[in-house]
Amino acid sequence: MTNEFETEAFETIDLCACFDPIFDPPSEQAAAWNFSEPEPTLENASFYVVEPDGTEYFYCGGTRIKINEYFTPRGKELEHLMEDTIQFAAKLA
């Protein structure tokens, strides 16, 4: 009797009817979801890292650049460098 019940149950259940069909969304919906990856720019593809030893690196894509800043002891102070930069930028505008 048990074998007949199992056989009958398997014959009457359609497992495919239990799930929603899989289909591609309409083109309007796909455009609204915007599945495309953003265009890589300097802002979203680059970052800075400071190693535990204090060394700072700039990463952009597969490129790594070690950052070194040197100021000569006899050079201009930062205040004067900023003034020069602002004046230079103002001339370009």
PDB file of N, CA, C and O in Angstrom:
ATOM      1  N   MET A   1       0.819  -1.181   0.000  1.00  0.00           N
ATOM      2  CA  MET A   1       0.000   0.000   0.000  1.00  0.00           C
ATOM      3  C   MET A   1       0.870   1.254   0.000  1.00  0.00           C
ATOM      4  O   MET A   1       0.543   2.221  -0.689  1.00  0.00           O
ATOM      5  N   THR A   2       1.974   1.263   0.758  1.00  0.00           N
ATOM      6  CA  THR A   2       2.840   2.428   0.835  1.00  0.00           C
ATOM      7  C   THR A   2       3.466   2.716  -0.510  1.00  0.00           C
ATOM      8  O   THR A   2       3.580   3.881  -0.891  1.00  0.00           O
ATOM      9  N   ASN A   3       3.872   1.705  -1.234  1.00  0.00           N
ATOM     10  CA  ASN A   3       4.488   1.912  -2.540  1.00  0.00           C
ATOM     11  C   ASN A   3       3.512   2.543  -3.522  1.00  0.00           C
ATOM     12  O   ASN A   3       3.913   3.372  -4.340  1.00  0.00           O
ATOM     13  N   GLU A   4       2.272   2.179  -3.459  1.00  0.00           N
ATOM     14  CA  GLU A   4       1.280   2.764  -4.353  1.00  0.00           C
ATOM     15  C   GLU A   4       1.089   4.258  -4.040  1.00  0.00           C
ATOM     16  O   GLU A   4       0.953   5.064  -4.960  1.00  0.00           O
ATOM     17  N   PHE A   5       1.078   4.626  -2.768  1.00  0.00           N
ATOM     18  CA  PHE A   5       0.891   6.030  -2.393  1.00  0.00           C
ATOM     19  C   PHE A   5       2.072   6.874  -2.895  1.00  0.00           C
ATOM     20  O   PHE A   5       1.870   7.947  -3.464  1.00  0.00           O
ATOM     21  N   GLU A   6       3.315   6.382  -2.681  1.00  0.00           N
ATOM     22  CA  GLU A   6       4.478   7.126  -3.141  1.00  0.00           C
ATOM     23  C   GLU A   6       4.472   7.266  -4.655  1.00  0.00           C
ATOM     24  O   GLU A   6       4.767   8.345  -5.170  1.00  0.00           O
ATOM     25  N   THR A   7       4.154   6.236  -5.356  1.00  0.00           N
ATOM     26  CA  THR A   7       4.117   6.293  -6.808  1.00  0.00           C
ATOM     27  C   THR A   7       3.045   7.264  -7.263  1.00  0.00           C
ATOM     28  O   THR A   7       3.280   8.054  -8.177  1.00  0.00           O
ATOM     29  N   GLU A   8       1.901   7.223  -6.659  1.00  0.00           N
ATOM     30  CA  GLU A   8       0.817   8.119  -7.040  1.00  0.00           C
ATOM     31  C   GLU A   8       1.177   9.570  -6.724  1.00  0.00           C
ATOM     32  O   GLU A   8       0.871  10.464  -7.513  1.00  0.00           O
ATOM     33  N   ALA A   9       1.829   9.819  -5.570  1.00  0.00           N
ATOM     34  CA  ALA A   9       2.192  11.178  -5.193  1.00  0.00           C
ATOM     35  C   ALA A   9       3.206  11.756  -6.164  1.00  0.00           C
ATOM     36  O   ALA A   9       3.080  12.918  -6.550  1.00  0.00           O
ATOM     37  N   PHE A  10       4.203  10.991  -6.571  1.00  0.00           N
ATOM     38  CA  PHE A  10       5.198  11.490  -7.499  1.00  0.00           C
ATOM     39  C   PHE A  10       4.614  11.749  -8.873  1.00  0.00           C
ATOM     40  O   PHE A  10       5.086  12.634  -9.586  1.00  0.00           O
ATOM     41  N   GLU A  11       3.625  11.016  -9.247  1.00  0.00           N
ATOM     42  CA  GLU A  11       3.013  11.215 -10.559  1.00  0.00           C
ATOM     43  C   GLU A  11       2.114  12.443 -10.590  1.00  0.00           C
ATOM     44  O   GLU A  11       1.927  13.025 -11.659  1.00  0.00           O
ATOM     45  N   THR A  12       1.560  12.853  -9.480  1.00  0.00           N
ATOM     46  CA  THR A  12       0.610  13.955  -9.481  1.00  0.00           C
ATOM     47  C   THR A  12       1.259  15.311  -9.180  1.00  0.00           C
ATOM     48  O   THR A  12       0.652  16.343  -9.467  1.00  0.00           O
ATOM     49  N   ILE A  13       2.469  15.345  -8.612  1.00  0.00           N
ATOM     50  CA  ILE A  13       3.101  16.613  -8.284  1.00  0.00           C
ATOM     51  C   ILE A  13       4.012  17.040  -9.425  1.00  0.00           C
ATOM     52  O   ILE A  13       4.895  16.293  -9.847  1.00  0.00           O
ATOM     53  N   ASP A  14       3.787  18.239  -9.913  1.00  0.00           N
ATOM     54  CA  ASP A  14       4.635  18.829 -10.940  1.00  0.00           C
ATOM     55  C   ASP A  14       5.519  19.874 -10.260  1.00  0.00           C
ATOM     56  O   ASP A  14       5.055  20.973  -9.959  1.00  0.00           O
ATOM     57  N   LEU A  15       6.791  19.541 -10.015  1.00  0.00           N
ATOM     58  CA  LEU A  15       7.680  20.440  -9.288  1.00  0.00           C
ATOM     59  C   LEU A  15       7.918  21.749 -10.042  1.00  0.00           C
ATOM     60  O   LEU A  15       8.115  22.789  -9.415  1.00  0.00           O
ATOM     61  N   CYS A  16       7.904  21.714 -11.360  1.00  0.00           N
ATOM     62  CA  CYS A  16       8.124  22.936 -12.136  1.00  0.00           C
ATOM     63  C   CYS A  16       6.997  23.939 -11.939  1.00  0.00           C
ATOM     64  O   CYS A  16       7.215  25.143 -12.066  1.00  0.00           O
ATOM     65  N   ALA A  17       5.810  23.465 -11.633  1.00  0.00           N
ATOM     66  CA  ALA A  17       4.679  24.361 -11.441  1.00  0.00           C
ATOM     67  C   ALA A  17       4.757  25.079 -10.086  1.00  0.00           C
ATOM     68  O   ALA A  17       3.999  26.017  -9.842  1.00  0.00           O
ATOM     69  N   CYS A  18       5.663  24.647  -9.210  1.00  0.00           N
ATOM     70  CA  CYS A  18       5.772  25.256  -7.883  1.00  0.00           C
ATOM     71  C   CYS A  18       6.586  26.543  -7.891  1.00  0.00           C
ATOM     72  O   CYS A  18       6.533  27.302  -6.923  1.00  0.00           O
ATOM     73  N   PHE A  19       7.327  26.805  -8.941  1.00  0.00           N
ATOM     74  CA  PHE A  19       8.225  27.952  -8.982  1.00  0.00           C
ATOM     75  C   PHE A  19       7.821  28.915 -10.085  1.00  0.00           C
ATOM     76  O   PHE A  19       7.213  28.530 -11.084  1.00  0.00           O
ATOM     77  N   ASP A  20       8.172  30.179  -9.878  1.00  0.00           N
ATOM     78  CA  ASP A  20       7.926  31.175 -10.918  1.00  0.00           C
ATOM     79  C   ASP A  20       8.884  30.940 -12.075  1.00  0.00           C
ATOM     80  O   ASP A  20      10.022  30.519 -11.866  1.00  0.00           O
ATOM     81  N   PRO A  21       8.432  31.207 -13.289  1.00  0.00           N
ATOM     82  CA  PRO A  21       9.337  31.029 -14.425  1.00  0.00           C
ATOM     83  C   PRO A  21      10.461  32.072 -14.383  1.00  0.00           C
ATOM     84  O   PRO A  21      10.260  33.189 -13.907  1.00  0.00           O
ATOM     85  N   ILE A  22      11.636  31.702 -14.880  1.00  0.00           N
ATOM     86  CA  ILE A  22      12.769  32.614 -14.943  1.00  0.00           C
ATOM     87  C   ILE A  22      12.780  33.256 -16.331  1.00  0.00           C
ATOM     88  O   ILE A  22      12.716  32.562 -17.347  1.00  0.00           O
ATOM     89  N   PHE A  23      12.859  34.566 -16.360  1.00  0.00           N
ATOM     90  CA  PHE A  23      12.863  35.283 -17.630  1.00  0.00           C
ATOM     91  C   PHE A  23      13.681  36.549 -17.482  1.00  0.00           C
ATOM     92  O   PHE A  23      13.932  36.999 -16.364  1.00  0.00           O
ATOM     93  N   ASP A  24      14.097  37.124 -18.589  1.00  0.00           N
ATOM     94  CA  ASP A  24      14.816  38.390 -18.560  1.00  0.00           C
ATOM     95  C   ASP A  24      13.812  39.510 -18.330  1.00  0.00           C
ATOM     96  O   ASP A  24      12.696  39.454 -18.848  1.00  0.00           O
ATOM     97  N   PRO A  25      14.191  40.528 -17.558  1.00  0.00           N
ATOM     98  CA  PRO A  25      13.268  41.638 -17.311  1.00  0.00           C
ATOM     99  C   PRO A  25      13.066  42.458 -18.576  1.00  0.00           C
ATOM    100  O   PRO A  25      13.909  42.422 -19.473  1.00  0.00           O
ATOM    101  N   PRO A  26      11.970  43.194 -18.666  1.00  0.00           N
ATOM    102  CA  PRO A  26      11.764  44.065 -19.828  1.00  0.00           C
ATOM    103  C   PRO A  26      12.907  45.059 -19.947  1.00  0.00           C
ATOM    104  O   PRO A  26      13.521  45.407 -18.938  1.00  0.00           O
ATOM    105  N   SER A  27      13.206  45.521 -21.141  1.00  0.00           N
ATOM    106  CA  SER A  27      14.334  46.415 -21.366  1.00  0.00           C
ATOM    107  C   SER A  27      14.212  47.707 -20.564  1.00  0.00           C
ATOM    108  O   SER A  27      15.221  48.262 -20.127  1.00  0.00           O
ATOM    109  N   GLU A  28      12.972  48.195 -20.366  1.00  0.00           N
ATOM    110  CA  GLU A  28      12.782  49.405 -19.577  1.00  0.00           C
ATOM    111  C   GLU A  28      13.223  49.186 -18.129  1.00  0.00           C
ATOM    112  O   GLU A  28      13.849  50.055 -17.523  1.00  0.00           O
ATOM    113  N   GLN A  29      12.888  48.013 -17.584  1.00  0.00           N
ATOM    114  CA  GLN A  29      13.263  47.699 -16.208  1.00  0.00           C
ATOM    115  C   GLN A  29      14.771  47.512 -16.095  1.00  0.00           C
ATOM    116  O   GLN A  29      15.380  47.980 -15.133  1.00  0.00           O
ATOM    117  N   ALA A  30      15.380  46.833 -17.063  1.00  0.00           N
ATOM    118  CA  ALA A  30      16.830  46.632 -17.031  1.00  0.00           C
ATOM    119  C   ALA A  30      17.554  47.971 -17.102  1.00  0.00           C
ATOM    120  O   ALA A  30      18.578  48.153 -16.444  1.00  0.00           O
ATOM    121  N   ALA A  31      17.036  48.907 -17.889  1.00  0.00           N
ATOM    122  CA  ALA A  31      17.649  50.233 -17.971  1.00  0.00           C
ATOM    123  C   ALA A  31      17.495  50.979 -16.648  1.00  0.00           C
ATOM    124  O   ALA A  31      18.400  51.710 -16.245  1.00  0.00           O
ATOM    125  N   ALA A  32      16.364  50.804 -15.968  1.00  0.00           N
ATOM    126  CA  ALA A  32      16.148  51.468 -14.688  1.00  0.00           C
ATOM    127  C   ALA A  32      17.084  50.903 -13.612  1.00  0.00           C
ATOM    128  O   ALA A  32      17.543  51.638 -12.739  1.00  0.00           O
ATOM    129  N   TRP A  33      17.360  49.612 -13.676  1.00  0.00           N
ATOM    130  CA  TRP A  33      18.256  48.995 -12.710  1.00  0.00           C
ATOM    131  C   TRP A  33      19.710  49.356 -12.990  1.00  0.00           C
ATOM    132  O   TRP A  33      20.528  49.332 -12.071  1.00  0.00           O
ATOM    133  N   ASN A  34      20.051  49.685 -14.216  1.00  0.00           N
ATOM    134  CA  ASN A  34      21.408  50.084 -14.624  1.00  0.00           C
ATOM    135  C   ASN A  34      22.435  49.054 -14.169  1.00  0.00           C
ATOM    136  O   ASN A  34      23.165  49.287 -13.206  1.00  0.00           O
ATOM    137  N   PHE A  35      22.492  47.923 -14.855  1.00  0.00           N
ATOM    138  CA  PHE A  35      23.390  46.834 -14.505  1.00  0.00           C
ATOM    139  C   PHE A  35      24.841  47.108 -14.886  1.00  0.00           C
ATOM    140  O   PHE A  35      25.714  46.317 -14.530  1.00  0.00           O
ATOM    141  N   SER A  36      25.131  48.188 -15.589  1.00  0.00           N
ATOM    142  CA  SER A  36      26.489  48.431 -16.066  1.00  0.00           C
ATOM    143  C   SER A  36      27.399  48.901 -14.928  1.00  0.00           C
ATOM    144  O   SER A  36      26.947  49.527 -13.969  1.00  0.00           O
ATOM    145  N   GLU A  37      28.671  48.588 -15.052  1.00  0.00           N
ATOM    146  CA  GLU A  37      29.668  49.021 -14.084  1.00  0.00           C
ATOM    147  C   GLU A  37      29.988  50.492 -14.313  1.00  0.00           C
ATOM    148  O   GLU A  37      29.934  50.961 -15.450  1.00  0.00           O
ATOM    149  N   PRO A  38      30.322  51.230 -13.254  1.00  0.00           N
ATOM    150  CA  PRO A  38      30.666  52.639 -13.445  1.00  0.00           C
ATOM    151  C   PRO A  38      31.983  52.775 -14.208  1.00  0.00           C
ATOM    152  O   PRO A  38      32.853  51.907 -14.126  1.00  0.00           O
ATOM    153  N   GLU A  39      32.116  53.856 -14.939  1.00  0.00           N
ATOM    154  CA  GLU A  39      33.340  54.138 -15.675  1.00  0.00           C
ATOM    155  C   GLU A  39      34.462  54.399 -14.676  1.00  0.00           C
ATOM    156  O   GLU A  39      34.307  55.235 -13.786  1.00  0.00           O
ATOM    157  N   PRO A  40      35.604  53.691 -14.808  1.00  0.00           N
ATOM    158  CA  PRO A  40      36.674  53.945 -13.843  1.00  0.00           C
ATOM    159  C   PRO A  40      37.256  55.344 -14.009  1.00  0.00           C
ATOM    160  O   PRO A  40      37.622  55.746 -15.114  1.00  0.00           O
ATOM    161  N   THR A  41      37.336  56.072 -12.922  1.00  0.00           N
ATOM    162  CA  THR A  41      37.923  57.409 -12.920  1.00  0.00           C
ATOM    163  C   THR A  41      38.983  57.447 -11.841  1.00  0.00           C
ATOM    164  O   THR A  41      39.129  56.494 -11.076  1.00  0.00           O
ATOM    165  N   LEU A  42      39.722  58.539 -11.774  1.00  0.00           N
ATOM    166  CA  LEU A  42      40.755  58.672 -10.760  1.00  0.00           C
ATOM    167  C   LEU A  42      40.140  58.643  -9.363  1.00  0.00           C
ATOM    168  O   LEU A  42      40.765  58.141  -8.428  1.00  0.00           O
ATOM    169  N   GLU A  43      38.924  59.173  -9.205  1.00  0.00           N
ATOM    170  CA  GLU A  43      38.285  59.224  -7.895  1.00  0.00           C
ATOM    171  C   GLU A  43      37.850  57.848  -7.400  1.00  0.00           C
ATOM    172  O   GLU A  43      37.959  57.573  -6.205  1.00  0.00           O
ATOM    173  N   ASN A  44      37.358  56.970  -8.287  1.00  0.00           N
ATOM    174  CA  ASN A  44      36.844  55.686  -7.822  1.00  0.00           C
ATOM    175  C   ASN A  44      37.802  54.515  -8.080  1.00  0.00           C
ATOM    176  O   ASN A  44      37.463  53.372  -7.772  1.00  0.00           O
ATOM    177  N   ALA A  45      38.983  54.776  -8.635  1.00  0.00           N
ATOM    178  CA  ALA A  45      39.928  53.693  -8.908  1.00  0.00           C
ATOM    179  C   ALA A  45      41.279  53.915  -8.243  1.00  0.00           C
ATOM    180  O   ALA A  45      42.228  53.188  -8.535  1.00  0.00           O
ATOM    181  N   SER A  46      41.389  54.899  -7.358  1.00  0.00           N
ATOM    182  CA  SER A  46      42.674  55.170  -6.718  1.00  0.00           C
ATOM    183  C   SER A  46      42.473  55.360  -5.216  1.00  0.00           C
ATOM    184  O   SER A  46      41.397  55.744  -4.758  1.00  0.00           O
ATOM    185  N   PHE A  47      43.534  55.082  -4.467  1.00  0.00           N
ATOM    186  CA  PHE A  47      43.464  55.236  -3.019  1.00  0.00           C
ATOM    187  C   PHE A  47      44.872  55.328  -2.448  1.00  0.00           C
ATOM    188  O   PHE A  47      45.849  54.979  -3.110  1.00  0.00           O
ATOM    189  N   TYR A  48      44.958  55.803  -1.208  1.00  0.00           N
ATOM    190  CA  TYR A  48      46.223  55.923  -0.487  1.00  0.00           C
ATOM    191  C   TYR A  48      46.279  54.869   0.604  1.00  0.00           C
ATOM    192  O   TYR A  48      45.256  54.510   1.186  1.00  0.00           O
ATOM    193  N   VAL A  49      47.499  54.368   0.881  1.00  0.00           N
ATOM    194  CA  VAL A  49      47.706  53.388   1.945  1.00  0.00           C
ATOM    195  C   VAL A  49      48.935  53.811   2.735  1.00  0.00           C
ATOM    196  O   VAL A  49      49.961  54.170   2.157  1.00  0.00           O
ATOM    197  N   VAL A  50      48.827  53.768   4.058  1.00  0.00           N
ATOM    198  CA  VAL A  50      49.970  54.019   4.932  1.00  0.00           C
ATOM    199  C   VAL A  50      50.354  52.684   5.559  1.00  0.00           C
ATOM    200  O   VAL A  50      49.568  52.076   6.285  1.00  0.00           O
ATOM    201  N   GLU A  51      51.566  52.240   5.271  1.00  0.00           N
ATOM    202  CA  GLU A  51      52.057  50.974   5.799  1.00  0.00           C
ATOM    203  C   GLU A  51      52.342  51.119   7.298  1.00  0.00           C
ATOM    204  O   GLU A  51      52.465  52.242   7.788  1.00  0.00           O
ATOM    205  N   PRO A  52      52.448  50.012   8.033  1.00  0.00           N
ATOM    206  CA  PRO A  52      52.729  50.090   9.478  1.00  0.00           C
ATOM    207  C   PRO A  52      54.034  50.825   9.804  1.00  0.00           C
ATOM    208  O   PRO A  52      54.170  51.393  10.887  1.00  0.00           O
ATOM    209  N   ASP A  53      54.992  50.815   8.871  1.00  0.00           N
ATOM    210  CA  ASP A  53      56.252  51.519   9.132  1.00  0.00           C
ATOM    211  C   ASP A  53      56.168  53.006   8.813  1.00  0.00           C
ATOM    212  O   ASP A  53      57.160  53.720   8.961  1.00  0.00           O
ATOM    213  N   GLY A  54      54.993  53.491   8.375  1.00  0.00           N
ATOM    214  CA  GLY A  54      54.791  54.909   8.098  1.00  0.00           C
ATOM    215  C   GLY A  54      54.963  55.304   6.645  1.00  0.00           C
ATOM    216  O   GLY A  54      54.712  56.457   6.293  1.00  0.00           O
ATOM    217  N   THR A  55      55.386  54.378   5.787  1.00  0.00           N
ATOM    218  CA  THR A  55      55.548  54.670   4.367  1.00  0.00           C
ATOM    219  C   THR A  55      54.177  54.807   3.722  1.00  0.00           C
ATOM    220  O   THR A  55      53.301  53.969   3.938  1.00  0.00           O
ATOM    221  N   GLU A  56      53.987  55.856   2.932  1.00  0.00           N
ATOM    222  CA  GLU A  56      52.698  56.111   2.283  1.00  0.00           C
ATOM    223  C   GLU A  56      52.807  55.770   0.801  1.00  0.00           C
ATOM    224  O   GLU A  56      53.782  56.131   0.142  1.00  0.00           O
ATOM    225  N   TYR A  57      51.783  55.063   0.277  1.00  0.00           N
ATOM    226  CA  TYR A  57      51.734  54.676  -1.124  1.00  0.00           C
ATOM    227  C   TYR A  57      50.433  55.163  -1.748  1.00  0.00           C
ATOM    228  O   TYR A  57      49.402  55.253  -1.081  1.00  0.00           O
ATOM    229  N   PHE A  58      50.500  55.476  -3.042  1.00  0.00           N
ATOM    230  CA  PHE A  58      49.326  55.837  -3.834  1.00  0.00           C
ATOM    231  C   PHE A  58      49.102  54.711  -4.823  1.00  0.00           C
ATOM    232  O   PHE A  58      50.009  54.357  -5.576  1.00  0.00           O
ATOM    233  N   TYR A  59      47.882  54.132  -4.832  1.00  0.00           N
ATOM    234  CA  TYR A  59      47.526  53.049  -5.741  1.00  0.00           C
ATOM    235  C   TYR A  59      46.517  53.563  -6.758  1.00  0.00           C
ATOM    236  O   TYR A  59      45.538  54.217  -6.400  1.00  0.00           O
ATOM    237  N   CYS A  60      46.765  53.261  -8.026  1.00  0.00           N
ATOM    238  CA  CYS A  60      45.813  53.568  -9.098  1.00  0.00           C
ATOM    239  C   CYS A  60      45.851  52.410 -10.083  1.00  0.00           C
ATOM    240  O   CYS A  60      46.832  52.224 -10.802  1.00  0.00           O
ATOM    241  N   GLY A  61      44.761  51.625 -10.109  1.00  0.00           N
ATOM    242  CA  GLY A  61      44.752  50.427 -10.943  1.00  0.00           C
ATOM    243  C   GLY A  61      45.800  49.458 -10.430  1.00  0.00           C
ATOM    244  O   GLY A  61      45.796  49.100  -9.252  1.00  0.00           O
ATOM    245  N   GLY A  62      46.709  49.028 -11.318  1.00  0.00           N
ATOM    246  CA  GLY A  62      47.782  48.118 -10.925  1.00  0.00           C
ATOM    247  C   GLY A  62      49.086  48.830 -10.626  1.00  0.00           C
ATOM    248  O   GLY A  62      50.130  48.185 -10.538  1.00  0.00           O
ATOM    249  N   THR A  63      49.051  50.146 -10.467  1.00  0.00           N
ATOM    250  CA  THR A  63      50.261  50.928 -10.237  1.00  0.00           C
ATOM    251  C   THR A  63      50.361  51.346  -8.769  1.00  0.00           C
ATOM    252  O   THR A  63      49.376  51.773  -8.166  1.00  0.00           O
ATOM    253  N   ARG A  64      51.562  51.217  -8.205  1.00  0.00           N
ATOM    254  CA  ARG A  64      51.813  51.648  -6.834  1.00  0.00           C
ATOM    255  C   ARG A  64      52.959  52.649  -6.859  1.00  0.00           C
ATOM    256  O   ARG A  64      54.017  52.373  -7.423  1.00  0.00           O
ATOM    257  N   ILE A  65      52.750  53.811  -6.247  1.00  0.00           N
ATOM    258  CA  ILE A  65      53.755  54.868  -6.217  1.00  0.00           C
ATOM    259  C   ILE A  65      54.058  55.197  -4.758  1.00  0.00           C
ATOM    260  O   ILE A  65      53.155  55.483  -3.971  1.00  0.00           O
ATOM    261  N   LYS A  66      55.341  55.150  -4.414  1.00  0.00           N
ATOM    262  CA  LYS A  66      55.761  55.530  -3.065  1.00  0.00           C
ATOM    263  C   LYS A  66      55.781  57.051  -2.989  1.00  0.00           C
ATOM    264  O   LYS A  66      56.326  57.717  -3.869  1.00  0.00           O
ATOM    265  N   ILE A  67      55.185  57.595  -1.935  1.00  0.00           N
ATOM    266  CA  ILE A  67      55.088  59.047  -1.795  1.00  0.00           C
ATOM    267  C   ILE A  67      56.206  59.540  -0.895  1.00  0.00           C
ATOM    268  O   ILE A  67      56.330  59.126   0.257  1.00  0.00           O
ATOM    269  N   ASN A  68      57.011  60.427  -1.443  1.00  0.00           N
ATOM    270  CA  ASN A  68      58.085  61.090  -0.689  1.00  0.00           C
ATOM    271  C   ASN A  68      57.914  62.584  -0.855  1.00  0.00           C
ATOM    272  O   ASN A  68      57.715  63.063  -1.971  1.00  0.00           O
ATOM    273  N   GLU A  69      57.989  63.320   0.225  1.00  0.00           N
ATOM    274  CA  GLU A  69      57.917  64.768   0.166  1.00  0.00           C
ATOM    275  C   GLU A  69      59.195  65.334   0.770  1.00  0.00           C
ATOM    276  O   GLU A  69      59.578  65.001   1.892  1.00  0.00           O
ATOM    277  N   TYR A  70      59.835  66.189   0.001  1.00  0.00           N
ATOM    278  CA  TYR A  70      61.067  66.798   0.461  1.00  0.00           C
ATOM    279  C   TYR A  70      60.949  68.312   0.376  1.00  0.00           C
ATOM    280  O   TYR A  70      60.519  68.847  -0.646  1.00  0.00           O
ATOM    281  N   PHE A  71      61.321  68.994   1.427  1.00  0.00           N
ATOM    282  CA  PHE A  71      61.378  70.447   1.439  1.00  0.00           C
ATOM    283  C   PHE A  71      62.808  70.847   1.805  1.00  0.00           C
ATOM    284  O   PHE A  71      63.358  70.404   2.813  1.00  0.00           O
ATOM    285  N   THR A  72      63.377  71.676   0.979  1.00  0.00           N
ATOM    286  CA  THR A  72      64.732  72.140   1.259  1.00  0.00           C
ATOM    287  C   THR A  72      64.727  73.056   2.469  1.00  0.00           C
ATOM    288  O   THR A  72      63.793  73.842   2.632  1.00  0.00           O
ATOM    289  N   PRO A  73      65.723  72.983   3.309  1.00  0.00           N
ATOM    290  CA  PRO A  73      65.748  73.837   4.500  1.00  0.00           C
ATOM    291  C   PRO A  73      65.818  75.327   4.155  1.00  0.00           C
ATOM    292  O   PRO A  73      65.374  76.162   4.943  1.00  0.00           O
ATOM    293  N   ARG A  74      66.367  75.666   2.991  1.00  0.00           N
ATOM    294  CA  ARG A  74      66.471  77.068   2.605  1.00  0.00           C
ATOM    295  C   ARG A  74      65.322  77.489   1.691  1.00  0.00           C
ATOM    296  O   ARG A  74      65.335  78.600   1.161  1.00  0.00           O
ATOM    297  N   GLY A  75      64.341  76.627   1.500  1.00  0.00           N
ATOM    298  CA  GLY A  75      63.245  76.934   0.593  1.00  0.00           C
ATOM    299  C   GLY A  75      62.204  77.841   1.218  1.00  0.00           C
ATOM    300  O   GLY A  75      62.322  78.259   2.369  1.00  0.00           O
ATOM    301  N   LYS A  76      61.163  78.139   0.413  1.00  0.00           N
ATOM    302  CA  LYS A  76      60.072  78.989   0.895  1.00  0.00           C
ATOM    303  C   LYS A  76      59.243  78.241   1.939  1.00  0.00           C
ATOM    304  O   LYS A  76      59.171  77.012   1.933  1.00  0.00           O
ATOM    305  N   GLU A  77      58.632  78.994   2.815  1.00  0.00           N
ATOM    306  CA  GLU A  77      57.725  78.401   3.791  1.00  0.00           C
ATOM    307  C   GLU A  77      56.417  78.041   3.096  1.00  0.00           C
ATOM    308  O   GLU A  77      56.103  78.565   2.027  1.00  0.00           O
ATOM    309  N   LEU A  78      55.667  77.145   3.713  1.00  0.00           N
ATOM    310  CA  LEU A  78      54.417  76.655   3.135  1.00  0.00           C
ATOM    311  C   LEU A  78      53.449  77.798   2.847  1.00  0.00           C
ATOM    312  O   LEU A  78      52.748  77.774   1.835  1.00  0.00           O
ATOM    313  N   GLU A  79      53.403  78.781   3.709  1.00  0.00           N
ATOM    314  CA  GLU A  79      52.505  79.926   3.520  1.00  0.00           C
ATOM    315  C   GLU A  79      52.789  80.624   2.186  1.00  0.00           C
ATOM    316  O   GLU A  79      51.862  80.967   1.452  1.00  0.00           O
ATOM    317  N   HIS A  80      54.068  80.833   1.877  1.00  0.00           N
ATOM    318  CA  HIS A  80      54.445  81.511   0.627  1.00  0.00           C
ATOM    319  C   HIS A  80      54.211  80.603  -0.587  1.00  0.00           C
ATOM    320  O   HIS A  80      53.858  81.088  -1.662  1.00  0.00           O
ATOM    321  N   LEU A  81      54.404  79.301  -0.423  1.00  0.00           N
ATOM    322  CA  LEU A  81      54.123  78.368  -1.512  1.00  0.00           C
ATOM    323  C   LEU A  81      52.639  78.387  -1.863  1.00  0.00           C
ATOM    324  O   LEU A  81      52.287  78.351  -3.042  1.00  0.00           O
ATOM    325  N   MET A  82      51.766  78.443  -0.864  1.00  0.00           N
ATOM    326  CA  MET A  82      50.319  78.497  -1.111  1.00  0.00           C
ATOM    327  C   MET A  82      49.937  79.793  -1.813  1.00  0.00           C
ATOM    328  O   MET A  82      49.098  79.782  -2.714  1.00  0.00           O
ATOM    329  N   GLU A  83      50.544  80.916  -1.412  1.00  0.00           N
ATOM    330  CA  GLU A  83      50.264  82.185  -2.086  1.00  0.00           C
ATOM    331  C   GLU A  83      50.649  82.111  -3.554  1.00  0.00           C
ATOM    332  O   GLU A  83      49.895  82.561  -4.417  1.00  0.00           O
ATOM    333  N   ASP A  84      51.818  81.548  -3.846  1.00  0.00           N
ATOM    334  CA  ASP A  84      52.266  81.403  -5.237  1.00  0.00           C
ATOM    335  C   ASP A  84      51.315  80.520  -6.029  1.00  0.00           C
ATOM    336  O   ASP A  84      51.010  80.817  -7.184  1.00  0.00           O
ATOM    337  N   THR A  85      50.843  79.434  -5.419  1.00  0.00           N
ATOM    338  CA  THR A  85      49.923  78.518  -6.094  1.00  0.00           C
ATOM    339  C   THR A  85      48.600  79.213  -6.420  1.00  0.00           C
ATOM    340  O   THR A  85      48.077  79.063  -7.525  1.00  0.00           O
ATOM    341  N   ILE A  86      48.067  79.961  -5.481  1.00  0.00           N
ATOM    342  CA  ILE A  86      46.800  80.668  -5.686  1.00  0.00           C
ATOM    343  C   ILE A  86      46.937  81.723  -6.769  1.00  0.00           C
ATOM    344  O   ILE A  86      46.056  81.865  -7.617  1.00  0.00           O
ATOM    345  N   GLN A  87      48.029  82.457  -6.745  1.00  0.00           N
ATOM    346  CA  GLN A  87      48.256  83.483  -7.774  1.00  0.00           C
ATOM    347  C   GLN A  87      48.419  82.848  -9.149  1.00  0.00           C
ATOM    348  O   GLN A  87      47.912  83.385 -10.134  1.00  0.00           O
ATOM    349  N   PHE A  88      49.108  81.728  -9.236  1.00  0.00           N
ATOM    350  CA  PHE A  88      49.276  81.032 -10.516  1.00  0.00           C
ATOM    351  C   PHE A  88      47.930  80.556 -11.042  1.00  0.00           C
ATOM    352  O   PHE A  88      47.636  80.709 -12.227  1.00  0.00           O
ATOM    353  N   ALA A  89      47.108  79.976 -10.163  1.00  0.00           N
ATOM    354  CA  ALA A  89      45.781  79.469 -10.576  1.00  0.00           C
ATOM    355  C   ALA A  89      44.883  80.616 -11.011  1.00  0.00           C
ATOM    356  O   ALA A  89      44.097  80.464 -11.945  1.00  0.00           O
ATOM    357  N   ALA A  90      44.989  81.759 -10.348  1.00  0.00           N
ATOM    358  CA  ALA A  90      44.165  82.911 -10.702  1.00  0.00           C
ATOM    359  C   ALA A  90      44.527  83.435 -12.092  1.00  0.00           C
ATOM    360  O   ALA A  90      43.651  83.908 -12.815  1.00  0.00           O
ATOM    361  N   LYS A  91      45.778  83.361 -12.470  1.00  0.00           N
ATOM    362  CA  LYS A  91      46.198  83.799 -13.806  1.00  0.00           C
ATOM    363  C   LYS A  91      45.644  82.903 -14.893  1.00  0.00           C
ATOM    364  O   LYS A  91      45.388  83.374 -16.001  1.00  0.00           O
ATOM    365  N   LEU A  92      45.450  81.624 -14.609  1.00  0.00           N
ATOM    366  CA  LEU A  92      44.922  80.669 -15.594  1.00  0.00           C
ATOM    367  C   LEU A  92      43.427  80.836 -15.798  1.00  0.00           C
ATOM    368  O   LEU A  92      42.911  80.489 -16.861  1.00  0.00           O
ATOM    369  N   ALA A  93      42.722  81.358 -14.809  1.00  0.00           N
ATOM    370  CA  ALA A  93      41.259  81.471 -14.881  1.00  0.00           C
ATOM    371  C   ALA A  93      40.819  82.644 -15.709  1.00  0.00           C
ATOM    372  O   ALA A  93      39.620  82.874 -15.866  1.00  0.00           O
TER     373      ALA A  93
END
